[in-house]
Structures are given as structure tokens and as C-alpha cells.
Amino acid sequence: NSGGTDAVSKATSAKRIAKELFKSLSKDPDVDVMKELDLPPLQHLKMEAVKIAAMFQASRIRSLAQRRMLLLHLRHHFGKNAFDTERNVQMLCDGQTEVKS
């Protein structure tokens, strides 16, 4: 019955190797480039909800559909994590607080 435990250990070993291989392949090359250029990580480059709401107010974009369409294109160009969440922006755009840039 030692063959059963050997098969289990081989399966876990193969699983571990696959995980390590996946980690090495999924490393983000942008992080290395950002470090080389002495730029802050991408998380620090996120546009905050206040700035997004100020952009909408300055450009007179009022409807939710227009805001979503603009952010759709901006996220496609800059990446989905480059902007604060739509929920946070929505609270500011609905007039719950005055937005000044």
C-alpha cells in the first residue's frame, strides 16, 4: 500500500511545482521597470475619487451613462486599477459634498 502514499506525494509535488512555475510566469514586468525608473508603485498612481469627480464637474459631464462611458475608455487605456471605484465617485457626483479641484 506504499504505492498510494507515493502517488499522493508525487501529486502534491507536481502541484507545488506548477504553482511555483505559475508564479514565475505571472510576475509583472511593469514592477521591475517602475523600480528601475525610481517611480512609485502603480498602487500609488491611482486617481482618487475627488479628482475624478472634479474632472467630471469641470467638463460638465452630469449623467451616469456619460461618466461610465468615459471611465470605460480611460480604464481601457490606463488599466482597470488606475482609478478609484465607481461607487466612491458616484457619492461625490451626486452632490453629497462640494467638489473643488
C-alpha positions as CSV (number, residue, x, y, z in Angstrom):
1,N,0.0,0.0,0.0
2,S,3.0,2.2,-0.1
3,G,2.2,3.0,-3.7
4,G,-0.8,5.0,-2.7
5,T,1.2,7.4,-0.5
6,D,3.9,7.7,-3.1
7,A,1.2,8.7,-5.7
8,V,-0.1,11.4,-3.2
9,S,3.4,12.8,-2.6
10,K,4.0,12.9,-6.4
11,A,0.7,14.7,-6.9
12,T,1.4,17.3,-4.2
13,S,4.9,17.7,-5.5
14,A,3.6,18.3,-9.0
15,K,1.1,20.7,-7.7
16,R,3.8,22.7,-5.8
17,I,6.0,22.8,-8.9
18,A,3.0,24.0,-11.0
19,K,2.3,26.8,-8.5
20,E,5.9,27.9,-8.5
21,L,6.0,27.9,-12.3
22,F,2.8,29.9,-12.5
23,K,4.2,32.5,-10.0
24,S,7.4,32.9,-12.0
25,L,5.4,33.3,-15.3
26,S,2.9,35.7,-13.9
27,K,5.4,38.2,-12.4
28,D,4.5,41.7,-13.6
29,P,7.4,43.2,-15.7
30,D,6.0,46.7,-15.1
31,V,7.1,46.5,-11.4
32,D,10.7,45.9,-12.4
33,V,10.6,48.8,-14.9
34,M,9.0,51.1,-12.3
35,K,11.8,50.2,-9.8
36,E,14.5,50.9,-12.4
37,L,13.0,54.3,-13.2
38,D,12.6,55.2,-9.5
39,L,8.8,55.6,-9.9
40,P,6.3,54.8,-7.2
41,P,4.4,51.5,-7.5
42,L,1.2,51.5,-9.6
43,Q,-1.0,51.5,-6.5
44,H,0.2,55.0,-5.6
45,L,-0.7,56.3,-9.1
46,K,-4.4,55.6,-8.7
47,M,-6.6,58.6,-9.5
48,E,-8.7,59.4,-6.4
49,A,-12.5,59.8,-6.4
50,V,-12.3,63.5,-5.6
51,K,-10.1,64.2,-8.7
52,I,-12.4,62.1,-10.9
53,A,-15.5,63.9,-9.7
54,A,-13.7,67.3,-10.2
55,M,-12.8,66.2,-13.7
56,F,-16.5,65.4,-14.4
57,Q,-17.7,68.7,-12.9
58,A,-15.1,70.7,-14.9
59,S,-16.1,69.0,-18.1
60,R,-19.8,69.3,-17.3
61,I,-20.4,65.6,-17.5
62,R,-23.6,65.1,-15.5
63,S,-25.3,61.8,-16.4
64,L,-24.2,58.4,-15.0
65,A,-24.1,56.9,-18.5
66,Q,-21.6,59.6,-19.7
67,R,-19.4,59.1,-16.6
68,R,-19.4,55.3,-17.1
69,M,-18.6,55.6,-20.8
70,L,-15.7,58.0,-20.2
71,L,-14.3,55.8,-17.3
72,L,-14.7,52.7,-19.5
73,H,-12.4,54.2,-22.1
74,L,-9.9,55.6,-19.5
75,R,-9.7,52.3,-17.8
76,H,-9.1,50.5,-21.1
77,H,-6.2,52.9,-21.8
78,F,-4.7,53.2,-18.3
79,G,-5.7,49.9,-16.7
80,K,-8.6,49.0,-14.6
81,N,-6.8,49.8,-11.3
82,A,-5.8,53.3,-12.3
83,F,-9.0,54.9,-11.0
84,D,-10.9,54.8,-7.7
85,T,-14.1,52.8,-7.6
86,E,-17.3,53.9,-9.3
87,R,-19.1,53.8,-6.0
88,N,-16.8,56.4,-4.4
89,V,-17.0,58.7,-7.4
90,Q,-20.8,58.3,-7.5
91,M,-21.2,59.6,-4.0
92,L,-19.2,62.7,-4.9
93,C,-21.0,63.3,-8.2
94,D,-24.5,63.0,-6.6
95,G,-23.9,66.3,-4.8
96,Q,-23.3,64.8,-1.3
97,T,-20.3,67.1,-1.0
98,E,-18.9,70.0,-2.9
99,V,-16.0,69.1,-5.2
100,K,-13.3,71.6,-5.9
101,S,-10.2,70.7,-7.8
